[in-house]
């Protein structure tokens, strides 16, 4: 079966979103061969919400590998302003966990407070330099997480192209991003992720425990959710092959049915991915 046939449902679902006025971007590549199976406006730069936090985790893992930081280095939540929404640290009593625990909070719950504390520690400019050193030009973490974005703030937390995001996850899975230990460290943190609500909702996995192979499949992903934005990038391993993927939809988030239509389309992509690898 050709790629077009394998992902025909995905093309239809994303095409329908585009007809309704959404900006749609998708990239799917076979992990071992690099064969491109889906490329829908994959070089267009769109908002990716929390997906850009992966770039922070890469910088943190690289610093740990280089000896510039320590796993047990204590960081304090009072070093940054309070921030709401995703994450659990804001609800916990512990004021000063070690650095590696904060990275695990970002990987598992996309923790906003942990993100900002880590950014205060390593610096947004260092994340930018690391990203550019990897040859990534259209994908970036632009700012800290903010409850409100003013006219002087970056308009988005992060932006990216699905071509680069799929490449990024493919490089992580192959152990080629910075180094094998760095790639593995980032994958370890991301494997704790509990958000399987978008593309990965099609895989039938336990959102709270899916670090190991289950019915022959395993997923490691990062999602991004904001008003009018749904984005996901990851790698799906199956008994037949493995795929690196990224999907972003920017849409007019004016009604619940419209939002659910976007989520259904992303789940459709997940069904096609699952059928291809299984």
C-alpha positions as YAML, in Angstrom:
chain: A
units: angstrom
residues:
- id: 1
  name: UNK
  ca: [0.00, 0.00, 0.00]
- id: 2
  name: UNK
  ca: [1.35, 3.45, -0.94]
- id: 3
  name: UNK
  ca: [1.86, 6.26, 1.55]
- id: 4
  name: UNK
  ca: [-1.04, 8.13, -0.01]
- id: 5
  name: UNK
  ca: [-3.30, 5.12, 0.54]
- id: 6
  name: UNK
  ca: [-2.00, 4.47, 4.07]
- id: 7
  name: UNK
  ca: [-2.68, 8.02, 5.16]
- id: 8
  name: UNK
  ca: [-5.69, 8.76, 2.98]
- id: 9
  name: UNK
  ca: [-7.94, 9.29, 6.00]
- id: 10
  name: UNK
  ca: [-5.43, 11.75, 7.44]
- id: 11
  name: UNK
  ca: [-5.31, 13.74, 4.20]
- id: 12
  name: UNK
  ca: [-9.10, 13.91, 4.12]
- id: 13
  name: UNK
  ca: [-9.39, 14.94, 7.79]
- id: 14
  name: UNK
  ca: [-6.72, 17.63, 7.57]
- id: 15
  name: UNK
  ca: [-8.03, 18.82, 4.22]
- id: 16
  name: UNK
  ca: [-11.44, 19.30, 5.75]
- id: 17
  name: UNK
  ca: [-9.91, 21.45, 8.50]
- id: 18
  name: UNK
  ca: [-8.13, 23.55, 5.87]
- id: 19
  name: UNK
  ca: [-11.38, 24.04, 3.97]
- id: 20
  name: UNK
  ca: [-12.92, 25.30, 7.21]
- id: 21
  name: UNK
  ca: [-10.17, 27.91, 7.47]
- id: 22
  name: UNK
  ca: [-7.60, 26.26, 9.74]
- id: 23
  name: UNK
  ca: [-3.88, 26.40, 9.14]
- id: 24
  name: UNK
  ca: [-2.69, 22.80, 8.95]
- id: 25
  name: UNK
  ca: [0.82, 21.35, 8.93]
- id: 26
  name: UNK
  ca: [1.94, 17.72, 9.17]
- id: 27
  name: UNK
  ca: [5.06, 15.63, 8.67]
- id: 28
  name: UNK
  ca: [5.45, 11.87, 9.02]
- id: 29
  name: UNK
  ca: [8.70, 10.00, 8.33]
- id: 30
  name: UNK
  ca: [9.73, 6.38, 8.68]
- id: 31
  name: UNK
  ca: [12.33, 6.36, 11.42]
- id: 32
  name: UNK
  ca: [14.87, 3.88, 10.05]
- id: 33
  name: UNK
  ca: [14.77, 4.80, 6.36]
- id: 34
  name: UNK
  ca: [13.88, 8.46, 6.61]
- id: 35
  name: UNK
  ca: [11.17, 7.87, 4.01]
- id: 36
  name: UNK
  ca: [8.73, 10.77, 4.00]
- id: 37
  name: UNK
  ca: [5.13, 9.57, 4.10]
- id: 38
  name: UNK
  ca: [3.23, 12.77, 4.83]
- id: 39
  name: UNK
  ca: [4.28, 16.36, 4.08]
- id: 40
  name: UNK
  ca: [1.47, 18.90, 4.33]
- id: 41
  name: UNK
  ca: [2.79, 22.47, 4.46]
- id: 42
  name: UNK
  ca: [5.47, 20.98, 6.68]
- id: 43
  name: UNK
  ca: [7.84, 23.95, 6.39]
- id: 44
  name: UNK
  ca: [5.26, 26.54, 7.37]
- id: 45
  name: UNK
  ca: [5.92, 28.10, 10.79]
- id: 46
  name: UNK
  ca: [2.93, 27.89, 13.14]
- id: 47
  name: UNK
  ca: [2.43, 28.36, 16.90]
- id: 48
  name: UNK
  ca: [3.21, 25.13, 18.76]
- id: 49
  name: UNK
  ca: [2.41, 26.13, 22.37]
- id: 50
  name: UNK
  ca: [4.24, 23.81, 24.81]
- id: 51
  name: UNK
  ca: [5.92, 21.64, 22.17]
- id: 52
  name: UNK
  ca: [8.82, 24.11, 22.26]
- id: 53
  name: UNK
  ca: [9.60, 23.01, 25.81]
- id: 54
  name: UNK
  ca: [11.43, 20.05, 24.23]
- id: 55
  name: UNK
  ca: [14.15, 22.51, 23.20]
- id: 56
  name: UNK
  ca: [14.57, 23.51, 26.86]
- id: 57
  name: UNK
  ca: [14.92, 19.85, 27.85]
- id: 58
  name: UNK
  ca: [17.60, 19.39, 25.18]
- id: 59
  name: UNK
  ca: [19.60, 22.29, 26.62]
- id: 60
  name: UNK
  ca: [19.22, 20.99, 30.18]
- id: 61
  name: UNK
  ca: [20.26, 17.46, 29.19]
- id: 62
  name: UNK
  ca: [23.26, 18.79, 27.26]
- id: 63
  name: UNK
  ca: [24.41, 20.86, 30.23]
- id: 64
  name: UNK
  ca: [24.14, 17.87, 32.53]
- id: 65
  name: UNK
  ca: [26.17, 15.75, 30.09]
- id: 66
  name: UNK
  ca: [28.79, 18.49, 29.75]
- id: 67
  name: UNK
  ca: [29.06, 18.98, 33.52]
- id: 68
  name: UNK
  ca: [27.71, 22.52, 33.41]
- id: 69
  name: UNK
  ca: [24.88, 21.58, 35.78]
- id: 70
  name: UNK
  ca: [24.19, 18.86, 38.30]
- id: 71
  name: UNK
  ca: [21.15, 16.59, 38.58]
- id: 72
  name: UNK
  ca: [20.91, 17.44, 42.26]
- id: 73
  name: UNK
  ca: [21.39, 21.19, 41.93]
- id: 74
  name: UNK
  ca: [18.60, 22.80, 43.97]
- id: 75
  name: UNK
  ca: [16.39, 25.37, 42.25]
- id: 76
  name: UNK
  ca: [13.79, 27.50, 44.03]
- id: 77
  name: UNK
  ca: [10.28, 28.26, 42.80]
- id: 78
  name: UNK
  ca: [10.54, 31.75, 44.30]
- id: 79
  name: UNK
  ca: [13.18, 32.64, 41.70]
- id: 80
  name: UNK
  ca: [10.37, 33.36, 39.19]
- id: 81
  name: UNK
  ca: [6.88, 34.78, 39.24]
- id: 82
  name: UNK
  ca: [3.98, 32.43, 39.85]
- id: 83
  name: UNK
  ca: [2.35, 30.99, 36.74]
- id: 84
  name: UNK
  ca: [-0.84, 28.96, 36.37]
- id: 85
  name: UNK
  ca: [-2.30, 26.32, 34.04]
- id: 86
  name: UNK
  ca: [-0.36, 23.16, 33.18]
- id: 87
  name: UNK
  ca: [1.76, 21.45, 35.78]
- id: 88
  name: UNK
  ca: [1.56, 20.30, 39.38]
- id: 89
  name: UNK
  ca: [4.50, 22.01, 41.13]
- id: 90
  name: UNK
  ca: [2.36, 25.09, 41.76]
- id: 91
  name: UNK
  ca: [0.10, 22.85, 43.87]
- id: 92
  name: UNK
  ca: [2.89, 21.17, 45.84]
- id: 93
  name: UNK
  ca: [4.54, 22.32, 49.07]
- id: 94
  name: UNK
  ca: [8.15, 21.55, 48.08]
- id: 95
  name: UNK
  ca: [9.79, 24.92, 47.30]
- id: 96
  name: UNK
  ca: [13.19, 23.72, 46.04]
- id: 97
  name: UNK
  ca: [13.48, 20.40, 44.17]
- id: 98
  name: UNK
  ca: [16.63, 19.33, 42.33]
- id: 99
  name: UNK
  ca: [17.12, 20.30, 38.69]
- id: 100
  name: UNK
  ca: [16.56, 16.80, 37.28]
- id: 101
  name: UNK
  ca: [13.21, 16.55, 39.08]
- id: 102
  name: UNK
  ca: [12.10, 19.80, 37.46]
- id: 103
  name: UNK
  ca: [13.00, 18.41, 34.03]
- id: 104
  name: UNK
  ca: [10.92, 15.34, 34.85]
- id: 105
  name: UNK
  ca: [8.00, 17.63, 35.75]
- id: 106
  name: UNK
  ca: [8.29, 19.36, 32.38]
- id: 107
  name: UNK
  ca: [8.45, 16.03, 30.56]
- id: 108
  name: UNK
  ca: [5.58, 14.47, 32.46]
- id: 109
  name: UNK
  ca: [3.10, 17.33, 32.99]
- id: 110
  name: UNK
  ca: [4.45, 20.14, 30.78]
- id: 111
  name: UNK
  ca: [4.88, 21.97, 34.08]
- id: 112
  name: UNK
  ca: [4.83, 25.73, 33.51]
- id: 113
  name: UNK
  ca: [6.45, 26.72, 36.79]
- id: 114
  name: UNK
  ca: [9.23, 24.17, 36.37]
- id: 115
  name: UNK
  ca: [9.72, 25.41, 32.80]
- id: 116
  name: UNK
  ca: [10.21, 29.00, 33.95]
- id: 117
  name: UNK
  ca: [12.56, 28.05, 36.77]
- id: 118
  name: UNK
  ca: [14.70, 25.98, 34.40]
- id: 119
  name: UNK
  ca: [14.69, 28.83, 31.90]
- id: 120
  name: UNK
  ca: [15.82, 31.23, 34.62]
- id: 121
  name: UNK
  ca: [18.66, 28.81, 35.37]
- id: 122
  name: UNK
  ca: [19.94, 28.07, 31.85]
- id: 123
  name: UNK
  ca: [18.79, 31.22, 30.04]
- id: 124
  name: UNK
  ca: [16.52, 31.55, 27.03]
- id: 125
  name: UNK
  ca: [19.46, 32.72, 24.93]
- id: 126
  name: UNK
  ca: [21.32, 29.46, 25.65]
- id: 127
  name: UNK
  ca: [18.29, 27.48, 24.46]
- id: 128
  name: UNK
  ca: [18.26, 29.56, 21.28]
- id: 129
  name: UNK
  ca: [21.98, 28.98, 20.64]
- id: 130
  name: UNK
  ca: [21.64, 25.24, 21.20]
- id: 131
  name: UNK
  ca: [18.64, 25.08, 18.87]
- id: 132
  name: UNK
  ca: [20.49, 26.91, 16.11]
- id: 133
  name: UNK
  ca: [23.58, 24.72, 16.58]
- id: 134
  name: UNK
  ca: [21.41, 21.73, 15.70]
- id: 135
  name: UNK
  ca: [20.54, 23.30, 12.36]
- id: 136
  name: UNK
  ca: [16.99, 24.11, 13.47]
- id: 137
  name: UNK
  ca: [15.94, 27.42, 11.97]
- id: 138
  name: UNK
  ca: [12.12, 27.55, 11.98]
- id: 139
  name: UNK
  ca: [11.42, 26.06, 15.40]
- id: 140
  name: UNK
  ca: [12.07, 28.02, 18.59]
- id: 141
  name: UNK
  ca: [11.14, 28.51, 22.22]
- id: 142
  name: UNK
  ca: [10.43, 32.25, 22.20]
- id: 143
  name: UNK
  ca: [9.66, 33.16, 25.77]
- id: 144
  name: UNK
  ca: [8.89, 32.05, 29.30]
- id: 145
  name: UNK
  ca: [5.38, 30.90, 30.09]
- id: 146
  name: UNK
  ca: [3.10, 33.84, 30.94]
- id: 147
  name: UNK
  ca: [-0.43, 33.98, 32.29]
- id: 148
  name: UNK
  ca: [-0.99, 37.08, 30.15]
- id: 149
  name: UNK
  ca: [0.94, 38.18, 27.07]
- id: 150
  name: UNK
  ca: [1.33, 41.93, 26.69]
- id: 151
  name: UNK
  ca: [2.28, 43.95, 23.62]
- id: 152
  name: UNK
  ca: [5.97, 43.82, 24.55]
- id: 153
  name: UNK
  ca: [6.00, 40.01, 24.99]
- id: 154
  name: UNK
  ca: [6.52, 37.36, 22.35]
- id: 155
  name: UNK
  ca: [3.08, 36.56, 20.92]
- id: 156
  name: UNK
  ca: [3.60, 32.81, 21.37]
- id: 157
  name: UNK
  ca: [5.48, 30.55, 23.76]
- id: 158
  name: UNK
  ca: [6.94, 28.63, 20.83]
- id: 159
  name: UNK
  ca: [6.68, 28.24, 17.08]
- id: 160
  name: UNK
  ca: [7.82, 25.53, 14.72]
- id: 161
  name: UNK
  ca: [7.60, 23.70, 11.44]
- id: 162
  name: UNK
  ca: [6.41, 20.12, 11.50]
- id: 163
  name: UNK
  ca: [9.29, 19.13, 9.20]
- id: 164
  name: UNK
  ca: [11.80, 20.22, 11.83]
- id: 165
  name: UNK
  ca: [9.81, 18.80, 14.73]
- id: 166
  name: UNK
  ca: [9.51, 15.38, 13.08]
- id: 167
  name: UNK
  ca: [13.25, 15.52, 12.34]
- id: 168
  name: UNK
  ca: [13.94, 16.48, 15.97]
- id: 169
  name: UNK
  ca: [12.05, 13.51, 17.38]
- id: 170
  name: UNK
  ca: [13.60, 11.20, 14.81]
- id: 171
  name: UNK
  ca: [17.08, 12.37, 15.83]
- id: 172
  name: UNK
  ca: [16.21, 11.84, 19.50]
- id: 173
  name: UNK
  ca: [14.97, 8.31, 18.81]
- id: 174
  name: UNK
  ca: [18.13, 7.47, 16.86]
- id: 175
  name: UNK
  ca: [20.35, 8.89, 19.63]
- id: 176
  name: UNK
  ca: [21.74, 11.54, 17.29]
- id: 177
  name: UNK
  ca: [20.62, 14.80, 18.89]
- id: 178
  name: UNK
  ca: [23.74, 16.33, 20.46]
- id: 179
  name: UNK
  ca: [24.84, 12.87, 21.63]
- id: 180
  name: UNK
  ca: [23.40, 9.49, 22.49]
- id: 181
  name: UNK
  ca: [23.34, 10.18, 26.28]
- id: 182
  name: UNK
  ca: [21.68, 13.57, 25.74]
- id: 183
  name: UNK
  ca: [19.08, 12.09, 23.38]
- id: 184
  name: UNK
  ca: [18.31, 9.29, 25.82]
- id: 185
  name: UNK
  ca: [17.96, 11.69, 28.74]
- id: 186
  name: UNK
  ca: [15.43, 13.81, 26.86]
- id: 187
  name: UNK
  ca: [13.52, 10.69, 25.77]
- id: 188
  name: UNK
  ca: [13.45, 9.47, 29.38]
- id: 189
  name: UNK
  ca: [11.85, 12.72, 30.53]
- id: 190
  name: UNK
  ca: [9.36, 12.82, 27.66]
- id: 191
  name: UNK
  ca: [8.40, 9.17, 28.14]
- id: 192
  name: UNK
  ca: [6.75, 10.29, 31.40]
- id: 193
  name: UNK
  ca: [4.31, 12.47, 29.46]
- id: 194
  name: UNK
  ca: [0.68, 12.07, 30.47]
- id: 195
  name: UNK
  ca: [-1.03, 13.86, 27.58]
- id: 196
  name: UNK
  ca: [-2.31, 11.32, 25.06]
- id: 197
  name: UNK
  ca: [-5.32, 13.44, 24.11]
- id: 198
  name: UNK
  ca: [-4.46, 14.30, 20.50]
- id: 199
  name: UNK
  ca: [-2.68, 12.09, 17.93]
- id: 200
  name: UNK
  ca: [-1.69, 9.55, 20.58]
- id: 201
  name: UNK
  ca: [-5.29, 9.11, 21.71]
- id: 202
  name: UNK
  ca: [-5.58, 6.54, 18.91]
- id: 203
  name: UNK
  ca: [-2.99, 4.20, 20.39]
- id: 204
  name: UNK
  ca: [-5.02, 2.78, 23.28]
- id: 205
  name: UNK
  ca: [-2.28, 3.31, 25.86]
- id: 206
  name: UNK
  ca: [-2.52, 4.16, 29.56]
- id: 207
  name: UNK
  ca: [-1.90, 7.93, 29.76]
- id: 208
  name: UNK
  ca: [-0.31, 7.54, 33.20]
- id: 209
  name: UNK
  ca: [1.91, 4.53, 32.46]
- id: 210
  name: UNK
  ca: [3.18, 3.92, 28.96]
- id: 211
  name: UNK
  ca: [6.96, 3.94, 29.25]
- id: 212
  name: UNK
  ca: [7.23, 0.36, 28.05]
- id: 213
  name: UNK
  ca: [6.02, -1.58, 25.04]
- id: 214
  name: UNK
  ca: [2.31, -2.40, 25.26]
- id: 215
  name: UNK
  ca: [0.73, -4.68, 22.63]
- id: 216
  name: UNK
  ca: [3.82, -4.14, 20.53]
- id: 217
  name: UNK
  ca: [3.74, -0.34, 20.52]
- id: 218
  name: UNK
  ca: [5.34, 2.52, 22.40]
- id: 219
  name: UNK
  ca: [4.98, 6.28, 21.98]
- id: 220
  name: UNK
  ca: [7.10, 9.17, 23.21]
- id: 221
  name: UNK
  ca: [5.54, 12.53, 22.49]
- id: 222
  name: UNK
  ca: [5.08, 16.17, 23.43]
- id: 223
  name: UNK
  ca: [1.86, 18.08, 22.98]
- id: 224
  name: UNK
  ca: [1.08, 21.78, 22.84]
- id: 225
  name: UNK
  ca: [-2.32, 23.27, 23.63]
- id: 226
  name: UNK
  ca: [-3.41, 26.88, 23.59]
- id: 227
  name: UNK
  ca: [-6.47, 28.80, 22.46]
- id: 228
  name: UNK
  ca: [-6.74, 28.03, 18.77]
- id: 229
  name: UNK
  ca: [-3.66, 25.76, 18.75]
- id: 230
  name: UNK
  ca: [-3.28, 22.00, 18.93]
- id: 231
  name: UNK
  ca: [0.16, 20.54, 18.23]
- id: 232
  name: UNK
  ca: [1.91, 17.25, 18.81]
- id: 233
  name: UNK
  ca: [5.26, 15.76, 17.88]
- id: 234
  name: UNK
  ca: [6.56, 12.32, 18.75]
- id: 235
  name: UNK
  ca: [7.85, 8.95, 17.74]
- id: 236
  name: UNK
  ca: [5.73, 5.80, 17.53]
- id: 237
  name: UNK
  ca: [7.41, 2.39, 17.69]
- id: 238
  name: UNK
  ca: [5.57, -0.68, 16.44]
- id: 239
  name: UNK
  ca: [6.30, -4.31, 15.57]
- id: 240
  name: UNK
  ca: [6.61, -3.52, 11.86]
- id: 241
  name: UNK
  ca: [8.38, -0.15, 11.85]
- id: 242
  name: UNK
  ca: [8.72, 3.15, 13.70]
- id: 243
  name: UNK
  ca: [7.58, 6.63, 12.72]
- id: 244
  name: UNK
  ca: [8.55, 10.18, 13.65]
- id: 245
  name: UNK
  ca: [5.62, 12.56, 13.31]
- id: 246
  name: UNK
  ca: [4.50, 16.13, 13.95]
- id: 247
  name: UNK
  ca: [1.10, 17.75, 13.43]
- id: 248
  name: UNK
  ca: [0.02, 21.33, 14.14]
- id: 249
  name: UNK
  ca: [-3.36, 22.94, 13.62]
- id: 250
  name: UNK
  ca: [-4.05, 26.63, 14.18]
- id: 251
  name: UNK
  ca: [-7.76, 27.35, 14.08]
- id: 252
  name: UNK
  ca: [-10.50, 29.76, 15.08]
- id: 253
  name: UNK
  ca: [-11.39, 28.43, 18.52]
- id: 254
  name: UNK
  ca: [-14.85, 29.95, 18.69]
- id: 255
  name: UNK
  ca: [-16.95, 26.87, 19.49]
- id: 256
  name: UNK
  ca: [-16.65, 23.52, 21.21]
- id: 257
  name: UNK
  ca: [-17.76, 21.58, 18.08]
- id: 258
  name: UNK
  ca: [-15.02, 23.30, 16.08]
- id: 259
  name: UNK
  ca: [-12.39, 22.41, 18.66]
- id: 260
  name: UNK
  ca: [-13.58, 18.80, 18.82]
- id: 261
  name: UNK
  ca: [-13.39, 18.60, 15.03]
- id: 262
  name: UNK
  ca: [-9.69, 19.47, 15.25]
- id: 263
  name: UNK
  ca: [-9.08, 16.87, 17.94]
- id: 264
  name: UNK
  ca: [-10.93, 14.22, 15.92]
- id: 265
  name: UNK
  ca: [-8.75, 15.00, 12.89]
- id: 266
  name: UNK
  ca: [-5.58, 14.58, 14.94]
- id: 267
  name: UNK
  ca: [-6.87, 11.28, 16.30]
- id: 268
  name: UNK
  ca: [-7.46, 10.17, 12.70]
- id: 269
  name: UNK
  ca: [-3.77, 10.73, 12.00]
- id: 270
  name: UNK
  ca: [-3.01, 8.58, 15.01]
- id: 271
  name: UNK
  ca: [-5.16, 5.76, 13.64]
- id: 272
  name: UNK
  ca: [-3.27, 5.88, 10.33]
- id: 273
  name: UNK
  ca: [0.08, 5.88, 12.15]
- id: 274
  name: UNK
  ca: [-0.95, 2.91, 14.27]
- id: 275
  name: UNK
  ca: [-2.09, 0.92, 11.26]
- id: 276
  name: UNK
  ca: [1.18, 1.64, 9.48]
- id: 277
  name: UNK
  ca: [3.48, 0.50, 12.32]
- id: 278
  name: UNK
  ca: [1.43, -2.43, 13.62]
...
